[in-house]
Amino acid sequence: MSKQELPATQPRAGDVNGAACCAPPACEPLGQAEAEELARLFKAVADPVRLRLLSLIACHEGGEACVCDLTDAFDLTGPTISHHLKVLRKAGLIDCERRGTWVYYWINSGMLERLSAILGPRVAVTA
């Protein structure tokens, strides 16, 4: 269908000179600081290995996993896995604790909730 064949639309109530106006935002948009912080979180999970690591940790009994369980799941070297875990830790997505010779990791649920909240419906703006 060419532009000449498009049906004409009627102006909406409140339109000035027949020009359509945009609807006001239905929720509060992200501010600059929040967008930058969230971008760092999304950047941390924007890697297949790190996504799998998060999933492996979350799927373990009790919500925590030993580093030995994580390294065995990949065809990668220990230092590479450590690097990915460090990126996730620095982003605040996981936390860890040394117990003897092993390090145990768990998900920081508050940070994951922040990521999921931005992907879901936001609270409506009240006038």
N, C-alpha and C positions, 0 to 999 in steps of 0.2 A: 504494500500500500504506500503510495507516494504521499508527500506532505499535502498536496492539493486534495487528496481524497479523505483526509482525516476529518471526522465530524467536528463541528464547532461545539465548544462547551459553553454553557451559560455562566455568566459571572456569578460568584457567590455573594450572598448578602454581606455588605460591609466592604466590598471591593471598591476601590477608588478608580474611576475611569475605566472600569472593566478589567483592570489588572488584578490577577490573582495574587493573594498574599499568602505567606507561609503561616502554618499553624505554630503556635508557641510551643516551646519544648515541653514534653510531658514529664521530664525529670531533670534533676540538676546535672549538667554536664561536668566532666572531669576538669579540675583545675590543672594548671601547669605542673605544680609540685607533685600532685597525686599521679598524674600521667607519667611523669619521669620515674617515680618510684615503681609504679606498676610495670612500666616498660622493662625495668631491670629484672623484675620477677619473671615476666614472660620470656625475656631473653635467656634466663637461667633454665627454663624448661623447654626452650626451643631447640632441643637436641634429642634424638631418639634414645641415646644411651641414658641420658638423665631422666627422660620420661619413664623408661623401663626401670631405672633404679628407684624412682618414686613409687612406681607400681609394685615392685618387689618388696620394698619396705612396708608399704601399706597392707600387702597381702599376707605378711608373716603373722603368725600367732602372737597375740598381745600387741600388735602394731609396732614391733621393733625387730630389727634384723641384725645379725652379726655380720661384720665385714666379710668373713669367710664364706657366708652364704651368698653374698652379693658378687664376689669375684668369681665364684664357680659358675655363675649364670651367664658369663660373657666370655667370648674368645678375644679378650683384651688383656694387656699386662696389668699387674697390680698398680703401678704408678699411674696408668691411664684411668683406672677406676677411682683411685684416690683423688685425681684431679677433678673428675666429674662430681665426686662427693663433696669436695671442697667448694666447688662452684655453687652447689645446692645449699651447703651450709652458710656460705657468705651471703647468699640471697635470703637466708632465714627460712628456707622451706623445710629443712631437716635440722635435727640436733643430734648430738652424739655424746657418748660417755665411754671412757676406757674402763674395762673390767678385766683386770689381769693383763694378759697379752692381747686380748681382743677388744675391738671397738664396736659398740652397738649403736645403731642408728634408728631414729623414729621420726615420723612426720610431725612437723609443726602445723597442727590443724588450723590455727588462726590465720596463718599466711595463705594456706590453700583456700580457706573460706573467703579471703579478700579477692583472690583470683576468680573464684567462681561467682562472687557477687557482681563483679564487673561484667561478667558474661551473661548474667541473668537480668531480669527486669529490675530497674532501679526505682527508688522511692519517688513518687510523684511530687512535683513542686506544688506547694500550697500558696495560694495568693493571699 
